[in-house]
Amino acid sequence: MLAILSKLIKLNDINVVGVIKKDDCEIYNLLSIKKKANKITILATNTFESFEELTTKTDKRKPLLIVIDGKGVLNKEIDFDNEADINWQKNIDFNAICYTDLKGLKSNFISFCRKNIVDETLIKFRENGFQVLDVYVGSFLGALLYNVVENEQLISADLCLKFQKERLIGFTKQNEILKSKSYKIGNENLLSDFLPLYGVVIHYFVKPDEVSKTIDISLKSEGLIYKKAFHFFGITILVGFLSTLLMSYSLIRYYGARNAELNLQTVYSDQSYQLILDLEKQKEKKLKVLKESGVLSSKFLSFYAYQIIKTIPIAISLNELNIIPIKEGYKEDKKVLFENRTILIKGETFEEVTFNNWLEGLKKMNWLQRFEIISLKKDKKNKSIFEIKITLKNV
C-alpha cells in the first residue's frame, strides 16, 4: 500500500529551516523549494530572528527539513591517514550524538552535536504544528553544490570549503562578521547562508553515497504520506460527493420538468395518433391517385403529347388528344377514376395512305405497348374520322 501511495503522493513541495544557535538567541533561515521532474525551483528565502515570527509566517502544511548549526555544533575533519583521527572516530558514542558526515577526497568531514540539542529542537517544532521530515547537522552539505558553482572555494554558512578534483579536501571557520556571498544556482541567486540548506535538499532527493547521517526512526515520511493521501482522497471524495449531489439535484429538476411535459403531451397523444393515422390514409389515397394519373411515371405527360404531335403529318388533323383520360364524367363529391396508361386520339384526314403510314410510325415508339382503332368512318365528303386508343408501357 505504501509503495503505491509513494508513487501517487510526492513530497515535492517542502521547506528547509536552518536553525543557527547563538549564545543568547536563535536565527532561522527559511528556504522554500518545489521539485518538478528533475528540476528544483527556489520559491522563497527568508530570515527570521525569532521562532514566533517563523511560526506565524511559515506554511505548516508543507513538510519540513531542519538544519542545526552554530553553538553546540562541532565540525571536524577525519584524515584517513591519521591514526589518531581514526581512533577518535572509533571511540565516538553515536547513541549520544547526532551527526552529518561527508566523504571528501582523503578525509571524512563530520558535523555533530549532542542528541539532546536535536531532541529539544524537534519537540519545539512539533509542538507548534510543523511536520518534520528529517534533521541535519552542520554546513558541510553545501559542498554538494560544487558542480553547480565550480569554484575551488565555497562559502557555506560560516565555513569556507576547499576543493580539489571536485572533492572536498579541507575547511576553515569564518569570522562571524564576514559578509554573505551570493552564488548563481540555475536562474536564482542564493546567499551562502542558504547554501547548506540547498545541499540538504539535494541529499534528501538524490541520496548521494558520500553522505551519511544519524537516522532517527521517529522521523519517517510514511506518516506524512498517509496524512497527505488521506487529505487528498478525503477532499476528492468530498468534492465527488458534492458534485454527485449537485448533479442529482439538477437531474431531478430536469426530469421533473420533462415528466410534466410528457404528462401534458399524453393528454393529447390519442388524438394526435389518430390524426396521424388519418393523414397516412389520405397520403396513400393521394399517392394512388397520382399513380393512376400517370404523374409518377418516369416520363412527363407532356413527353407523350410531344412525341405524338411531332409525328402527325400535315394531312391529318387532330380534334382531341387526351392523355390519361377520366373513365366517367366528373361528378362532385365522387371519386374521379382515370384510365391509367391510356391515350385517346381523335382526328380526321382525307388521305388514308398517310393515315396508315402514321399508324405504322406509332408502332415503333418504344414507350407504346399497343394501340387499337376504336372507330374509323367517312362522312359525305369522303373524309375519314378516326378514334385511336394507345396503351403505354409501364414506365
C-alpha positions, 0 to 999 in steps of 0.5 A, spaced: 500 500 500 505 504 501 509 503 495 503 505 491 501 511 495 509 513 494 508 513 487 501 517 487 503 522 493 510 526 492 513 530 497 515 535 492 513 541 495 517 542 502 521 547 506 528 547 509 529 551 516 536 552 518 536 553 525 543 557 527 544 557 535 547 563 538 549 564 545 543 568 547 538 567 541 536 563 535 536 565 527 532 561 522 533 561 515 527 559 511 528 556 504 522 554 500 523 549 494 518 545 489 521 539 485 518 538 478 521 532 474 528 533 475 528 540 476 528 544 483 525 551 483 527 556 489 520 559 491 522 563 497 528 565 502 527 568 508 530 570 515 527 570 521 530 572 528 525 569 532 521 562 532 514 566 533 515 570 527 517 563 523 511 560 526 506 565 524 509 566 517 511 559 515 506 554 511 505 548 516 502 544 511 508 543 507 513 538 510 519 540 513 527 539 513 531 542 519 538 544 519 542 545 526 548 549 526 552 554 530 553 553 538 553 546 540 555 544 533 562 541 532 565 540 525 571 536 524 575 533 519 577 525 519 584 524 515 584 517 513 591 517 514 591 519 521 591 514 526 589 518 531 583 521 527 581 514 526 581 512 533 577 518 535 572 516 530 572 509 533 571 511 540 565 516 538 558 514 542 553 515 536 547 513 541 549 520 544 550 524 538 547 526 532 551 527 526 552 529 518 558 526 515 561 527 508 566 523 504 571 528 501 577 526 497 582 523 503 578 525 509 571 524 512 568 531 514 563 530 520 558 535 523 555 533 530 552 535 536 549 532 542 542 528 541 539 532 546 540 539 542 536 535 536 531 532 541 529 539 544 529 542 537 524 537 534 519 537 540 519 545 539 517 544 532 512 539 533 509 542 538 507 548 534 504 544 528 510 543 523 511 536 520 518 534 520 521 530 515 528 529 517 534 533 521 541 535 519 547 537 522 552 542 520 554 546 513 558 541 510 552 539 505 553 545 501 559 542 498 554 538 494 553 544 490 560 544 487 558 542 480 553 547 480 558 553 482 565 550 480 569 554 484 575 551 488 572 555 494 565 555 497 562 559 502 557 555 506 554 558 512 560 560 516 565 555 513 569 556 507 570 549 503 576 547 499 576 543 493 580 539 489 578 534 483 571 536 485 572 533 492 572 536 498 579 536 501 579 541 507 575 547 511 576 553 515 571 557 520 569 564 518 569 570 522 562 571 524 562 578 521 564 576 514 559 578 509 554 573 505 556 571 498 551 570 493 552 564 488 548 563 481 544 556 482 540 555 475 536 562 474 536 564 482 541 567 486 542 564 493 546 567 499 551 562 502 547 562 508 542 558 504 547 554 501 547 548 506 540 548 506 540 547 498 545 541 499 540 538 504 535 538 499 539 535 494 541 529 499 534 528 501 532 527 493 538 524 490 541 520 496 548 521 494 553 515 497 558 520 500 553 522 505 551 519 511 547 521 517 544 519 524 537 516 522 532 517 527 526 512 526 521 517 529 522 521 523 519 517 517 515 520 511 510 514 511 506 518 516 506 524 512 504 520 506 498 517 509 496 524 512 497 527 505 493 521 501 488 521 506 487 529 505 487 528 498 482 522 497 478 525 503 477 532 499 476 528 492 471 524 495 468 530 498 468 534 492 465 527 488 460 527 493 458 534 492 458 534 485 454 527 485 449 531 489 449 537 485 448 533 479 442 529 482 439 535 484 439 538 477 437 531 474 431 531 478 429 538 476 430 536 469 426 530 469 421 533 473 420 538 468 420 533 462 415 528 466 410 534 466 411 535 459 410 528 457 404 528 462 401 534 458 403 531 451 399 524 453 393 528 454 393 529 447 397 523 444 390 519 442 388 524 438 394 526 435 395 518 433 389 518 430 390 524 426 396 521 424 393 515 422 388 519 418 393 523 414 397 516 412 390 514 409 389 520 405 397 520 403 396 513 400 389 515 397 393 521 394 399 517 392 394 512 388 391 517 385 397 520 382 399 513 380 393 512 376 394 519 373 400 517 370 404 523 374 409 518 377 411 515 371 418 516 369 416 520 363 412 527 363 405 527 360 407 532 356 413 527 353 407 523 350 403 529 347 410 531 344 412 525 341 405 524 338 404 531 335 411 531 332 409 525 328 402 527 325 403 529 318 400 535 315 394 531 312 391 529 318 388 533 323 387 532 330 380 534 334 382 531 341 388 528 344 387 526 351 392 523 355 390 519 361 383 520 360 377 520 366 373 513 365 366 517 367 364 524 367 366 528 373 361 528 378 362 532 385 363 529 391 365 522 387 371 519 386 374 521 379 377 514 376 382 515 370 384 510 365 391 509 367 396 508 361 391 510 356 391 515 350 385 517 346 386 520 339 381 523 335 382 526 328 380 526 321 384 526 314 382 525 307 388 521 305 388 514 308 395 512 305 398 517 310 393 515 315 396 508 315 403 510 314 402 514 321 399 508 324 405 504 322 410 510 325 406 509 332 408 502 332 415 503 333 415 508 339 418 504 344 414 507 350 407 504 346 405 497 348 399 497 343 394 501 340 387 499 337 382 503 332 376 504 336 372 507 330 374 509 323 368 512 318 367 517 312 362 522 312 359 525 305 365 528 303 369 522 303 373 524 309 375 519 314 374 520 322 378 516 326 378 514 334 385 511 336 386 508 343 394 507 345 396 503 351 403 505 354 408 501 357 409 501 364 414 506 365 
